[in-house]
Amino acid sequence: MKSMKLDVLDDNPFNDPKYVKNRLKDDGVRIKPHRDIVDEEDYQEMLPGLLSEQAMIEKFIKDNNLDVDVSEISFRV
């Protein structure tokens, strides 16, 4: 019988919310993604969208002179 390794259950660092939070912070993402990040491939796929959305939100906040911290924003990707 072949052994199957399920990343979702085994050594997947994305199962740890603290790891995900630190990883996002290290990559300059201050907004909170709405959905869970499943694995490295999913993260790499989401990262450009997160950074782009964050830049648009920051520009909107600045252009409209709003008193909002971008890190309080949560959205769907």
N, C-alpha and C positions, 0 to 999 in steps of 0.2 A: 504494500500500500504506500502510495506517495504521501509525503508530508506536505501540508499546505500551510503557508504562513499568511495570516490575515493582518495586514498593517493596521487595520482599525482596532484590533484587539491587542496587538503585540507592541513592539517597540516604536510606536508612532508618536513622536513628540507633540504632534498637533492634537493629541487627546488631552494635553495638559493646558488649561486656559492661561496659566501663568507664562508658559513658553510662548503661546500665541501672542499674548499681550506684549511681552518683551520683544518678540520678533517684529511685530508691527512697529513698535517704538523705534527699534534699531534701524528700520527701513524708512523712518520719517513719516509714518502714517499715524495721525492723531485722531482721526475719526473712527467710529466703531462700526465694523461691518455688521450687517443685520443677520447674516446667516453664518453658520459654523464653517470653518475652514477644515477640510477633510485631511489633506496631506500636502506634501511639498509641491506636487504638480498643480493642485488646486490653488495653493497659495500663489505660485508664480503666475498663474492665469488671472487671479484676482488683483494682484498688486498694482498693475498699471491703471486699472479702473479705479481702485481706491485712491491712488495718488492724484489722478485726474479729477475725480469728484471732489477731493479735498481742496484742490487748487481752485475749482469753480466756486465752492462754498466760501473759501477765504476771500476770493475776489468779490463775491456778492456782499459779504459782511463788510468789507472795506469800502466798496462803492456806495453802500447804503448807510455807512457810519453807524453800524449796529454794535451794541455792546453784548456780543455773544462769543463764547469760547468755542472754537471749532471742535475741540475734543468732546463736547457735549452732544455732537451731532451723530445720529445713527441713521442709516439708510439701507436700502436694498441695492445689491449689485446685480 
